[in-house]
Amino acid sequence: MKKITVAVIGGTLFIAGYYQARRQTEYMTSKSQMVSPASLAKPMTLSLKTQSPFAFRLDRSFVSSN
C-alpha cells in the first residue's frame, strides 16, 4: 500500500511539475515576443550634469598672489 501511495504522489508531482514548466516556457516565449528589438537598439541617455570630483581647481589653488 505504501509503494502505491508513493507512486501516486510521485506521479502527481511529476505531472504538476511538467505542466508548471510548460506554462513558464509559454509565458517567457510570449514575453520575449512583446519586447521590440528597436527599443533595445537605442542606448538610454541620461541628462545628468557631470561635475568635477575635485572641490577646487588645480590651476588656481597653487598659484601665489604675488
Beta strands, then each sheet from edge to edge (+ up, - down):
end
